[in-house]
Amino acid sequence: MANWIRVGAVSEVPPGGCRVFEAAGHQVAVFHVEGGYHAIDNTCIHRGGPLGEGTLDGKIVTCPWHFWQYDVTTGKTTFSEEMGVRNYPLEVRGEEIFLDVS
């Protein structure tokens, strides 16, 4: 069963940008790319770097610590479809962003 929680407003995540929110005890990076919003865990699986502080190029975020790259629309690394961070289902309801944290 879905567990939708409000994390913030769309105005807090500019086009081509990111904002990190707390969601049910998790740091979640919400990106505004390709005309939509996408949410992934904020912690790089390599050494725990903060993905929300990384460089964003299109839909690819580069971890600022050791340069691992992730597709923010899927959470997968750019070098393996088998590796990645959690990708959260996200809904925009009016001007609010909700994540399914179940």
Contacts in CASP RR format, 6 or more apart in sequence:
PFRMAT RR
TARGET T0000
AUTHOR 0000-0000-0000
METHOD contacts of the structure
MODEL  1
MANWIRVGAVSEVPPGGCRVFEAAGHQVAVFHVEGGYHAIDNTCIHRGGP
LGEGTLDGKIVTCPWHFWQYDVTTGKTTFSEEMGVRNYPLEVRGEEIFLD
VS
1 102 0 8 1.000
2 89 0 8 1.000
2 100 0 8 1.000
2 102 0 8 1.000
3 24 0 8 1.000
3 100 0 8 1.000
3 101 0 8 1.000
3 102 0 8 1.000
4 91 0 8 1.000
4 98 0 8 1.000
4 99 0 8 1.000
4 100 0 8 1.000
4 101 0 8 1.000
5 23 0 8 1.000
5 24 0 8 1.000
5 98 0 8 1.000
5 99 0 8 1.000
5 101 0 8 1.000
6 96 0 8 1.000
6 97 0 8 1.000
6 98 0 8 1.000
7 21 0 8 1.000
7 22 0 8 1.000
7 23 0 8 1.000
7 28 0 8 1.000
7 30 0 8 1.000
7 39 0 8 1.000
7 97 0 8 1.000
7 98 0 8 1.000
7 99 0 8 1.000
8 21 0 8 1.000
8 96 0 8 1.000
8 97 0 8 1.000
9 95 0 8 1.000
9 96 0 8 1.000
9 97 0 8 1.000
10 32 0 8 1.000
10 37 0 8 1.000
10 92 0 8 1.000
10 94 0 8 1.000
10 95 0 8 1.000
10 96 0 8 1.000
10 97 0 8 1.000
11 95 0 8 1.000
12 19 0 8 1.000
12 97 0 8 1.000
13 19 0 8 1.000
13 30 0 8 1.000
13 31 0 8 1.000
13 32 0 8 1.000
13 37 0 8 1.000
13 97 0 8 1.000
14 32 0 8 1.000
15 32 0 8 1.000
15 33 0 8 1.000
15 35 0 8 1.000
16 31 0 8 1.000
16 32 0 8 1.000
16 33 0 8 1.000
16 56 0 8 1.000
16 58 0 8 1.000
17 31 0 8 1.000
17 32 0 8 1.000
17 33 0 8 1.000
17 56 0 8 1.000
18 29 0 8 1.000
18 30 0 8 1.000
18 31 0 8 1.000
18 32 0 8 1.000
18 52 0 8 1.000
18 54 0 8 1.000
18 56 0 8 1.000
18 61 0 8 1.000
19 29 0 8 1.000
19 30 0 8 1.000
20 27 0 8 1.000
20 28 0 8 1.000
20 29 0 8 1.000
20 30 0 8 1.000
20 42 0 8 1.000
20 50 0 8 1.000
20 52 0 8 1.000
21 27 0 8 1.000
21 28 0 8 1.000
21 30 0 8 1.000
21 97 0 8 1.000
21 99 0 8 1.000
22 28 0 8 1.000
23 39 0 8 1.000
23 88 0 8 1.000
23 99 0 8 1.000
23 101 0 8 1.000
24 101 0 8 1.000
26 41 0 8 1.000
26 42 0 8 1.000
26 101 0 8 1.000
27 41 0 8 1.000
27 42 0 8 1.000
27 43 0 8 1.000
27 50 0 8 1.000
28 39 0 8 1.000
28 40 0 8 1.000
28 41 0 8 1.000
28 42 0 8 1.000
28 88 0 8 1.000
28 99 0 8 1.000
29 39 0 8 1.000
29 40 0 8 1.000
29 41 0 8 1.000
29 42 0 8 1.000
29 51 0 8 1.000
29 52 0 8 1.000
29 61 0 8 1.000
29 72 0 8 1.000
30 37 0 8 1.000
30 38 0 8 1.000
30 39 0 8 1.000
30 90 0 8 1.000
30 97 0 8 1.000
30 99 0 8 1.000
31 37 0 8 1.000
31 38 0 8 1.000
31 39 0 8 1.000
31 40 0 8 1.000
31 56 0 8 1.000
31 59 0 8 1.000
31 61 0 8 1.000
31 72 0 8 1.000
33 56 0 8 1.000
33 58 0 8 1.000
33 59 0 8 1.000
33 72 0 8 1.000
33 73 0 8 1.000
34 58 0 8 1.000
34 59 0 8 1.000
34 73 0 8 1.000
36 92 0 8 1.000
37 90 0 8 1.000
37 92 0 8 1.000
37 97 0 8 1.000
38 59 0 8 1.000
38 72 0 8 1.000
38 73 0 8 1.000
38 87 0 8 1.000
38 90 0 8 1.000
39 87 0 8 1.000
39 88 0 8 1.000
39 90 0 8 1.000
39 99 0 8 1.000
40 51 0 8 1.000
40 70 0 8 1.000
40 72 0 8 1.000
40 75 0 8 1.000
40 85 0 8 1.000
40 86 0 8 1.000
40 87 0 8 1.000
40 88 0 8 1.000
41 51 0 8 1.000
41 85 0 8 1.000
41 86 0 8 1.000
42 50 0 8 1.000
42 51 0 8 1.000
42 52 0 8 1.000
43 49 0 8 1.000
43 50 0 8 1.000
43 51 0 8 1.000
43 85 0 8 1.000
44 50 0 8 1.000
44 51 0 8 1.000
44 63 0 8 1.000
44 65 0 8 1.000
44 66 0 8 1.000
44 68 0 8 1.000
44 70 0 8 1.000
44 85 0 8 1.000
45 68 0 8 1.000
45 77 0 8 1.000
45 83 0 8 1.000
45 84 0 8 1.000
45 85 0 8 1.000
46 63 0 8 1.000
46 65 0 8 1.000
46 66 0 8 1.000
46 68 0 8 1.000
47 65 0 8 1.000
47 66 0 8 1.000
48 63 0 8 1.000
48 65 0 8 1.000
49 63 0 8 1.000
49 64 0 8 1.000
49 65 0 8 1.000
49 66 0 8 1.000
50 63 0 8 1.000
50 64 0 8 1.000
50 65 0 8 1.000
51 61 0 8 1.000
51 63 0 8 1.000
51 70 0 8 1.000
51 85 0 8 1.000
52 61 0 8 1.000
53 64 0 8 1.000
54 61 0 8 1.000
54 62 0 8 1.000
54 63 0 8 1.000
54 64 0 8 1.000
55 61 0 8 1.000
55 62 0 8 1.000
55 64 0 8 1.000
56 62 0 8 1.000
56 72 0 8 1.000
59 71 0 8 1.000
59 72 0 8 1.000
59 73 0 8 1.000
60 69 0 8 1.000
60 70 0 8 1.000
60 71 0 8 1.000
60 72 0 8 1.000
60 78 0 8 1.000
61 69 0 8 1.000
61 70 0 8 1.000
61 72 0 8 1.000
62 68 0 8 1.000
62 69 0 8 1.000
63 69 0 8 1.000
63 70 0 8 1.000
68 77 0 8 1.000
69 77 0 8 1.000
69 78 0 8 1.000
69 79 0 8 1.000
70 76 0 8 1.000
70 77 0 8 1.000
70 78 0 8 1.000
70 84 0 8 1.000
70 85 0 8 1.000
71 77 0 8 1.000
71 78 0 8 1.000
73 87 0 8 1.000
74 87 0 8 1.000
75 84 0 8 1.000
75 85 0 8 1.000
75 86 0 8 1.000
75 87 0 8 1.000
76 83 0 8 1.000
76 84 0 8 1.000
77 83 0 8 1.000
77 84 0 8 1.000
88 99 0 8 1.000
88 100 0 8 1.000
88 101 0 8 1.000
89 99 0 8 1.000
89 100 0 8 1.000
90 97 0 8 1.000
90 98 0 8 1.000
90 99 0 8 1.000
90 100 0 8 1.000
91 97 0 8 1.000
91 98 0 8 1.000
91 100 0 8 1.000
92 98 0 8 1.000
END
